[in-house]
């Protein structure tokens, strides 16, 4: 079952792939929807390679960092319950 967050993100990414989605002011960079999707894909592959059971709860503790949203997407796309 696809999460609503992932479905909404994918719709916006299709409509505006090169639009800035995250302004990481502390790092002096931005991330587009396409860049977030690419990072999420890499993280999802790593999670899938770990062969963790789908449906497990996971805690995402990264603080205020631009990797948060790609990591959230990767966890949801891998079938985890994000706490």
N, C-alpha and C positions, 0 to 999 in steps of 0.2 A: 504494500500500500504506500503510495507516494504521499509525503508530507505536504501540507498546505504551504509551508515556508518554501520548500523546494519548487513546488509548482509555480508559485508567484515569482520567485527569483528567475526561473527558467523563462517565464513569459516576458519579463522585463529585459532579460539578457537577449532574447530573440529580437525584441523591438528596438533596443538601444545598446548594442554590444560594446561600442566604443565610448559610451558615456561614463564619466567618472561616478563611481558608486561610493568610494571611501576616500576621504581626505585625511591622510595620516600626518597631521601637522607636526607632531613631535619628531617624525622621521623625515619630514620634508618631501613626501611623495604622495602619489594618488594611486588608486587601483580602479580599473574599469570593470564592468560586469564580466567581460571576457577573461580578464586576468584573475578575477575571483573564481570563476568557473574552472580555469586551468589549475589553480592552486588546489581547489576542492577535489578535482580529479586525481591529482597526485597524492593527496592525503587519503582519499578513499582507497586507492590502490594499496597503500601501505596498511591501512586498516584491514582490507580484505586479505592481504597476504599473512596477516597475523592469525587468521582463521578463528576469530572470536565469534561467539554465538550471537546471532542476530536476536534483537529484542532485549539485549542486556542494557541495563542503565549505565550511562557513562557521565562523569562530571567533566565539564570543560572549564579548566581554571587557567586562563591566560591573561587575565587583567584587561586593561584598556589597550589592546594591541590589534593591528590590522589583520592578523591571522585568525582572529576570533570567528569572523563570518565564514571564511573558507573551511575552517575546522568544523563549525556547526553544520554546514552543508554536507561535508564528507561523512560526519557521524550519522546524519539523518538518511543520507543516500545509502549508507551501509546497513541501515535497519536498526540502529541503536536508539535507545530512549535517552535523550539528552536532559540532564538535570541542571 
